[in-house]
Amino acid sequence: MSNEQIKRRLLFIIDDASRLLQHLDSGKDMSEFTGFADDGYTHLSNIQIASNLEDNESDAWKNVYSMDAETFEFITLKFSKKRI
């Protein structure tokens, strides 16, 4: 697996983790629609799939790089903030 493929998977993980953290921080339950997925568990499943180097499913996912710059910046900044 190339470094680019690993970076792509990491961006998927960051994206899902960020969206799930935002969802939970707003006081919503894991079983509720997150605005991006059917529920919080879908984000966890996506993270698991992207983390599994034996699984190629994430290769077919929409490229994270195709999101607009504002969303990408929000995700990377939100994820990089220290959580207390």
C-alpha positions in Angstrom: 0.0 0.0 0.0 1.4 3.4 -1.0 1.8 6.4 1.3 -0.9 8.2 -0.7 -3.3 5.3 -0.1 -2.6 5.4 3.6 -3.0 9.2 3.7 -6.3 8.9 1.9 -7.5 6.4 4.5 -6.3 8.6 7.3 -8.3 11.5 5.9 -11.4 9.3 5.8 -10.8 8.4 9.5 -10.3 12.1 10.4 -13.5 13.1 8.5 -15.7 10.4 10.2 -14.2 11.0 13.7 -14.6 14.8 13.4 -18.2 14.5 12.2 -19.0 12.0 15.0 -17.4 14.1 17.7 -19.3 17.2 16.5 -22.5 15.1 16.6 -21.9 13.8 20.1 -20.7 17.3 21.3 -24.1 18.7 20.2 -25.7 16.2 22.7 -27.1 13.8 20.1 -27.4 10.1 20.5 -25.4 7.5 18.5 -28.6 6.2 17.0 -29.6 9.6 15.5 -28.9 10.8 12.0 -25.7 12.8 12.0 -26.3 15.0 9.0 -23.7 12.9 7.0 -24.6 9.3 7.9 -27.6 7.3 9.0 -26.3 7.3 12.6 -23.1 7.6 14.7 -22.5 3.9 14.3 -22.0 4.3 10.6 -19.1 6.7 11.3 -17.6 4.1 13.6 -18.0 1.4 10.9 -16.4 3.7 8.3 -13.4 4.3 10.6 -13.0 0.5 11.2 -13.2 -0.2 7.4 -10.6 2.6 6.6 -8.3 1.3 9.4 -8.4 -2.3 8.1 -5.5 -2.6 5.7 -6.9 -6.0 4.5 -10.2 -4.3 3.4 -10.3 -2.5 0.1 -13.8 -1.1 0.4 -12.6 2.4 1.2 -10.8 2.5 -2.2 -14.2 3.0 -3.8 -15.3 5.8 -1.5 -15.7 9.4 -2.7 -12.4 11.2 -2.4 -12.2 13.4 0.7 -10.1 15.8 -1.4 -13.1 16.6 -3.4 -14.8 18.4 -0.5 -14.8 22.2 -0.5 -11.8 23.9 1.2 -13.9 25.3 4.0 -15.2 21.9 5.1 -11.7 20.3 4.8 -10.2 23.1 7.0 -13.0 22.7 9.5 -12.5 19.0 9.7 -8.7 19.1 10.1 -8.9 22.0 12.7 -11.7 20.3 14.7 -9.8 17.0 14.8 -6.5 18.6 15.8 -7.9 20.5 18.8 -7.2 19.0 22.2 -10.2 17.3 23.7 -10.7 17.6 27.4 
